[in-house]
Every structure is written in C-alpha cells, then in structure tokens.
Amino acid sequence: GSRTSGVWVGTVGLGLLLVLLVVFIAQNTDTTTVRFLSFQGEAPVAVALLIATAAGILLTATAGSLRILQLRRRTRKVTRG
C-alpha cells in the first residue's frame, strides 16, 4: 500500500474510535463522587474513567521513555569502549 492508503486507513480507524468514545460518554453520564488523597469532587463516570485512562497512559509512556533513554545511554557506552 501507499502512504495515502495508510493515512486513509488510519483516518477511518480514528473516526471509528471517536464514534465509540462518543457512545461511551453518552451512556455514562451519571455523576459519581471521586476521591483522591485528600481531594474530593463529583464528575460524570465517563469523565472520571477517561481521566484515569489518560493518566495511566501518561505514566506508562513516561516509564517507557525513561527506559529507552537508559538503554540508549548504555548502548553508547558499550560502543565507545
């Protein structure tokens, strides 16, 4: 396939994901109490889950990036001598 077909498949995939996300948010509008450490507030269930998911992805990406940097440094030291 060409780059154009790859972009098209990616666009369609992201569009489908967006539709599923909108359906998820629309079906989970009930408000819930969210407590974290000493903070407390109310938010829709969908928003609370999306924030938790985004935080998990961010933490995972940070840990993975730090590990990649560590391995790159180690590889440079080995190749230098």
Secondary structure as UniProt FT lines:
FT   HELIX           3..27
FT   STRAND          31..36
FT   TURN            37..38
FT   STRAND          39..44
FT   HELIX           45..80
//
